């Protein structure tokens, strides 16, 4: 098992370049996919997600935060 810790300045190919390294290192495991919200939302402020047959709405609030509703 490789237990070498990655340095914060080392870029990962699967993470957008503008995401700060400290945010990446502090919040996700190495195998977690990362998506820029602009890729998901485009020009909309709401998208739909289906998880195990249930529909959810993911919204960007006026304050710029995300909220998930069933």
C-alpha positions, -999 to 999 in steps of 0.1 A, spaced: 0 0 0 13 34 -9 11 58 20 31 87 5 13 120 12 9 142 -18 22 177 -16 -4 205 -19 13 220 -50 11 187 -69 -17 189 -94 -42 161 -100 -52 156 -136 -89 150 -127 -94 182 -108 -99 216 -125 -68 238 -123 -86 267 -105 -96 246 -75 -73 256 -46 -50 227 -36 -57 232 1 -95 227 -6 -88 195 -25 -64 180 1 -87 189 30 -120 177 17 -117 147 -6 -102 112 -8 -79 106 -38 -105 85 -57 -134 110 -53 -145 125 -87 -146 163 -87 -169 184 -109 -169 221 -113 -205 233 -106 -203 254 -138 -199 221 -157 -231 208 -141 -253 239 -140 -242 258 -171 -263 289 -172 -291 274 -150 -294 277 -112 -311 243 -108 -304 208 -121 -322 175 -116 -305 143 -103 -319 108 -102 -305 85 -75 -319 50 -72 -350 60 -90 -358 91 -69 -356 126 -84 -338 153 -66 -333 190 -73 -299 206 -67 -302 244 -66 -278 274 -63 -293 298 -38 -291 336 -41 -263 335 -16 -243 311 -39 -248 280 -18 -260 246 -29 -292 230 -16 -305 196 -24 -343 189 -23 -361 156 -27 
